[in-house]
Amino acid sequence: MFTLILALLSQGVPSIPSILSDTGQHADDVMLQQADKIDIQWFKMEMRVGPNYMEKREGILGMSWAHFFTMSFLVRFFFGALIAYH
């Protein structure tokens, strides 16, 4: 845990008391969230992921429209088959 804190502080993460006063979360949760962000940034830089391949939020509930319509059809089909069975 100590090495994680040192790594985060060297990356420009604010001090631990300021993190806790801003968010009100537990220190471990905040540090893990910051570490995940740094890991994702590092991965994108190392793999040279271009901005055109970044995840885009569109549709409803974070799903694409095609996925949403397919899932809604499957749910409706399931309930229709259940009603027809009974």
N, C-alpha and C positions, 0 to 999 in steps of 0.2 A: 504494500500500500504506500509505503514511503517513497519508493521509486516512481510510482504513478503520480504522486503529488509533485515530485521534483520535475518530472517530465512535463506535466501540465503547466507548472509555473514557468518553466523555460520557454513554453510555447506562447506565453503572453496571457495566460488565464488569470483573472483577477484573484486577489488573495482570498483565502478560505472564509474569513469572517464576512467579507463583503458579499461573497456568493451566498452564504447562509442568510444574511440579513435581507438580500434582495428577493430570494425565492422562498425561503422558509422551509426548504426541503432538507432532508438528511444529507450530510456531507458526502457519504459514499455514493448516493444516487446522483448527486450533482457531478462528482468527479467521473463517474462512469459515463454519464451523458456527454461530458466534454471529451473523454477519451474516445467514445464512439465517433464523434464528429471529426476528431483529428485522424482516426483510423480511416474513415471514409475519404477524407481529403487526401491522405497519403496514398490510398489505393487508386484514386482517380488520377493523381499525378503520375504514379509509377506505371500504370497501365495506359496512360495517355488517352483517357476517355474524353472524347470531344463533346462540346456542349450540345451537339445535335443528337447525342445518344443519352442525354440526361433524362431522368424520369420526369414526366410532365403530369401534373394533376389535372385531369379533365373527367368529365362525366359526373356520375353521382356516387357518393360514398367512396371516392377514390378509385372506382372501377371505370374501365372504358365503357362506352355506351353499348358496344356489342356484347360485352360480358354481362352487363346489367340486364339487357333484354333477354339474353339466353338464360340467365339464372331465373328471371321472373317467369319466363315460359316454363321452365322445368318445375318451379314451385307450383305454378297453376296447374300443370299437367299432373303433378303428384296429388294435389288435393282433389282434382277432378276424378282421377282414377280411384282415390280413396272413397269418394262419394258414390261413384258408380259401383264399387265393390259392395258397399253396404246398402 
